Amino acid sequence: MDDIFLNPFSDMYMFTGNSGNDDTSSSNANENPPKEKKKEAWESESAFGTFNKPPKLMAIVDYSRWSRKFEDWLMAFAFSSWESLKNGYHNGNKNGETLTSAEEIETFVAEQKCVALLFKSVREDIISLIDYSNAKDL
């Protein structure tokens, strides 16, 4: 067994007295702590999106850059929702209960999916400022 088990709590019991060296910093002082690495990864994932998640708008000043990324993401992963975003939803039904044809249902689902993706990709405090009636408005 060549692997050494590292106890994450071991430095809790470590002697912290000065052993005569003037340098009391640890050898890992130059490395990013794990929390910083996770934060950087999350910010990168949020900015560019993943297969499952669209890019996230974190600040209004980033809107122009984000909007292009979001449209590209929609074109790649939810094309019918992208069409709904570009063309707008012209069917006046707010709920899907009165829809009858397959085409109406398909466009309604694409619209609702686009709205849900927008809600997922924009911070709640930003979305609360917007008055919208469809995905294009939003």
Secondary structure, DSSP 8 states (H G I E B T S, - for coil): -------TTGGGSS--S--S-S--S-TTTTS--HHHHHHHHHHHHHHH--SSS---B--GGGHHHHHHHHHHHHHHH-HHHHHHHHH------SSGGG--SHHHHHHHHHHHHHHHHHHHHB-HHHHTT---SSTTT-
